[in-house]
Amino acid sequence: MGSASPRDHLMKLLEPVVAAEGLDLEDVTVTKAGKRRLLRVVVDRDGGVSLDDVADVSQAVSAALDEDDAMGAAPYTLEVSSPGVDRPLTEPRHWRRAAKRLVKAEMRDGGLIEGRVLSADDAGVDLEVDGAARRLDYQDLARGRVQVEFRRIDDVDGDEG
C-alpha cells in the first residue's frame, strides 16, 4: 500500500467497482464497533439510489474486498447506503442533486446565504434568494447543507382538497 492511507486505498479500490454499477462513490469510513469493524460505503447518483441499487453495489463491493483482502482477516460489517440529508454540499454534483431544495450555504468570506437551488453546473449554482435569482461560483462557497422542509415546494402544487 505504500504511503497511502487505508481509506485512500479503499477509495481507489472501490471507486471503479461502484462506477461499474452506475453510481458515484461519495465516502468510505472504517470505525470500530466492539470487536468488529464497520466499513461504511456511501454511494449516490443523479435521481437517487434505490434499495436494489444498494443490494447490487453491496455484492460488487463485497467481492472486490474479498479479492483484494483490503480489510484483512479481522471480522467487519459492510454497510452500503446513500448520503443523508445532512451531507455537506461540496461538489458540483451534490449541488445539482439538490435542485429545488432549500439550502443554507457558508460563504468563504464568512457570510451565510439561504435559498432554493434553481440549477447547478461545473462552475457554480443558481439560487433563488428572497424571490430573486442569484449566481454563486463554487470558489465563493465553502459548503452548503440542504434544509429539512416538512413541505417541499413540489408538495404545494397539487393535492390540497
Beta strands, then each sheet from edge to edge (+ up, - down):
strand 1: 24-33
strand 2: 36-44
strand 3: 76-81
strand 4: 102-107
strand 5: 112-120
strand 6: 124-129
strand 7: 132-137
strand 8: 141-146
sheet 1: 1+ 2- 3-
sheet 2: 7+ 6- 5+ 4- 8+
end
